[in-house]
Amino acid sequence: MVNQVKKLLTISVSILWLLCVTAVADDEFKWIKGDVAFVSEACKTPYVLFETANLYLSGKKENYIKSGEMWAAAIQSGECVSILPKKTRVQLVEQVALFENLHFSQEGVHGELWEVIIMQKGSSGDFEPTNLVVYVGLYSKKFTWSSEIKR
C-alpha cells in the first residue's frame, strides 16, 4: 500500500501539469496566444486537467493521491494521452485557467491550462498548425526549458 501511495504521488507530481514542457522562444516570460510549446501529455477536454489541478492545490495528501488516480483513469480511458519521453509541438490558442502557485516546492510557479492546436511538419518541412485541438497544462513560461530536449 505504501509503495502504491508513493507511486501515485510520483505520478501526480511528475504528470500533473505536464512536466517536460519547453518553450520555443526564451525572450518572454509569459505564455501568450500563438506561442509554441513542446508537450508530452494532452487531453481531449479541459475537465481532467482542471480537476486534477484543483485537487493538487488543496495541499492535502489524499487529494494528491486522488488527482493521480484521476489522471491514470483518464489515460486508461483515452480522455488524455501521454507520449513520454517524446514530445509534440503545439501552438497556444486560448488560456482556459490559471492556477497560482501550483508547484508546491517552488513559490511563484503557476500552472496554466491552455487550448492548443497540434502542429506537424508540412510539405515545406516547416511546422504548421493542424485542425486538431486539445488541452494541455503548462508551468509558468519562465520556469520551463527554452528549447526542445535533444534525445
N, C-alpha and C positions, 0 to 999 in steps of 0.2 A: 504494500500500500504506500509506504514512504517513497519507494522508487517511482511509483506511478505518479504521486504528487509532484516529486521533483521533475519528472519528465514533462508533466503538464505545465508546470511553472516555466520550465525551459522553453517549451513550445510557445507558451503565451508570450514570454519576453522576446523570444527571437523572431516570432512570426508577426505578432501584433505590430501593426503599423508598418508592416512590410519593410523590414530592415533591408539593407543592401540596396538602398535607393541611391542613385547617383545623378547628379546634375550635369548637363552638358556644358553649361556656362557657369563660370565661377565669379562673374562680375556683379551679381546681385545677391542679396541675402533673403529675398522674399520670393516665394513661388508666385508666379503670375500666369494668367491665361496665355497660352501659346508656348510656354516653357516646355522643354523636352526633358524627360527623366528616364532612367532605366529602372525597371521594376521586375521582381521575380514572383509576385503574387497579385491577383486581381479577383474581383467579384462581379457577378452579373448585375447585382443591385447594391445600393449602399447599406442596406439593412445590417448585415453581419458586421461590417466594419464599424458602423455607428454603435451598435450594441456592445461589441467587444471593447471598444474604446471607453464607453461609459462604465462598463463593469470594471475595467482596469483602473479608471480614475477614482473609483471608490476607495482604493487603498486597502481593501480587505482581502486577506489571503484566499478566502473561499470564492471571492469573485474573480481573482486571478485564475483559479482553477476552472471556474465556470466559463470564463472567456476562452480559455484554452480548449475546453471541451466543445464549446460552440464553434470555434474555428475548425477543429478537427472534423466535426459533423458537417460543416459547410464544405470542406474539401472533399469528404467522402460522398456527399450528395451531388457534387458538381456545381453547387452555387458559387464556389470560389475555386481557384486553381493556384497551384504553386509549381513553378518550373525550375526551382532551385537545383543546381547552382547557376543555371543560365539566367539571363535577363532579356527582357524585351523593351524596346523603345516605345514610349508613349508621349503624346502631346496633351498638355493640360487644357481642359475646356472650361470647367467651372468648379470653383471651390464649393463644396456642399456643407462642410462643417470644419470648425477649428476646435481642437482640444488642448487647452493650455496646460503646460507642464505635464504632458503625457508620460515622458520618460522619468520614472521615479528616482533614478540615481543621478540625474543631472538636471539642475534647475534651468528653466528657460528653453528646454527642448519641447516644442509643441508638436502635436500631431495634426495633420491636415488630411481631410477626406476630399478627394477630387474625382470628378467625372473626367475621363480621359478618352482619347482616341488612340487605338493601337496603330503603330507605324510599321511599314515594311519597305524593303528595297523595291524601288520602281524599276521600270525598263532602262532608265538612265543610270541606274546604280546608286542614286541618291535615295535617302529615306523619305517616304511620302506618307501622309495620313491615309488611313483606310476609312471605311464606314463602320468599323467595329468599335462600339462604345462599351467601356467597362468602368469600374470604380476601383480606386486604389487609395492606400494610405501612405502618406509621406511624413517624414520628420521635417522640422524646420529646415529650410534650404541651407542655412549656414552650418548646419550640423551633418550635412551629407557630403559624400565624396564629390570631387569636382570633375571626375571623368570615369568612363566605364572601366571596370576591373578587367585587367588582361588575364586570360586563363590559358 
